[in-house]
Amino acid sequence: MVSLMAYESYTSWKTEPIKGDILLSIVVPAYNEEVRILPTIGAIASYVSDLGMAWELIVADDGSKDRTVQLIQEQKFANLQVLKAPKNAGKGNAVHRGMLAARGRYILFADADNSTPIEEISKLLEKVQREGYDIAIGSRAAAGAAEGHKSFLRHLLSWGLRWIVRNIFRIGVRDTQCGFKMYTREAAQRLHQAQTIMGFSFDLEILYLASKWGYRIAEVPVAWVDAPGSKVDTSKEVKRFLRDLFIIKWNDLRGVYAKA
């Protein structure tokens, strides 16, 4: 087994570039997150640095028009990379670029609002690193999960969309949209190279492909809070989600995924 450098503190992670293999990559998509991005980076870096592993953080900008990129670059962290985009192309596009740029054996995608606290990462690592799963997804619907501050409308819409996913798409997970997912590098590379949906529903396509191609998926209950300042327009995203459901099925019927 290749020896991996391990960071012993937040300070060493910030100042000492990784030498050799990386165990974990964390990809955070960001669009106009100048208010939240530094607290999120701080929360992630201070916690993960104490886990004693070689890891990198990638912020995949989605064409932000505010000071998001500037604020990150000013920190000059040794193991933090910013992927700048010339224009807004969708959350799925940002995650796509981040996943393909990541170098870790295991790759976590986490939302910029830190709705699922980074402390939940150990549950996912347990599944992919110790139990041999290809993918571990944070779930707000699995037994033992905890959701906070979610409106009745969002509860109702989530229930309806989950019913469609379970009964029409036959994907064996209850929550496809939680922004906290971990992959082995091989699974991340193959799935995101085949990705065609670059908007909000990209998670559904990725998990549809993972199920179709026989990857082992663990659904892990996590704590989740509907963070203030969300940029998700629920009504618009539901319409896009339903449209993307059709696109995914149509892609499959046309053999698009068979070529991947």
DAKA-V496075 format. One record per helix or strand of 2 or more residues. SS is the DSSP state (A for helix, B for strand). FROM is the first residue (numbers start at 1). TO is the last residue. Records with the same first field share a line. If there is no record, write none. Layout:
SS = FROM-TO, FROM-TO
This chain:
A = 10-15, 37-51, 68-75, 91-101, 118-130, 152-169, 185-193, 202-212, 234-253, 257-259
B = 24-30, 55-61, 80-83, 106-110, 135-139, 146-148, 180-184, 217-221, 223-225
